[in-house]
Amino acid sequence: MIEIRFHGRGGQGAVTSAELLAAAAIEQGKYAQAFPSFGPERRGAPVVAFCRISDEPIRLRANIYEPDVVIVLDPSVLTIAHVEQGLKPDGTLICNTKYDGKHIRDILKVKQKTATVDATHIAMEILKLPITNTTMLGALIRATGLLDKDALKEPLKRRFGKIAEKNIRAYETAYEKTTILE
């Protein structure tokens, strides 16, 4: 089972990212679950969402404390949340940042595989909004190979309707522009 923890801010789509990833995994014949963890947060407040993907049925329903993958949708949460907490030694950290993986490793004092992409820039350029959820999914798939590259296209079309093509373009652009530091 692969466990993924998403860190973002309310309104950026962390919960939607987890749901889209789970939907894509299910369409590829896997088992998956996605769920948020938040209380009375408001738009802009830090939020966490989770996704599990497995080849076997998933019976676990708890939060994810030792993720295989951590995705940071907003670089500002790097300094206020311990995003690296519990990341497995062989895990992957994926960050929306204008900095490279070495800089992120130095800030967080981690040694795990680190993938970076300027998702905010891509989102602003393509979507005209700083909502990085679909962009960061492109980085996730590039960094982990968890699902086929095209696995998210149908879930994106269903979720976003008329604006799906822009979201697919943001996803694909991030996939291409993600850099990985092993």
Secondary structure, DSSP 8 states (H G I E B T S, - for coil): -EEEEEEEETTS-HHHHHHHHHHHHHHTT-EEEEEEE-SS--TTSEEEEEEEEESS-----S--SS-SEEEES-GGGGGTS-TTTT--TT-EEEEE-SS-HHHHHHHHT--SEEEEE-HHHHHHHHTSS---HHHHHHHHHHHH--S-GGGGHHHHHHHHGGGHHHHHHHHHHHHHH-EEE-
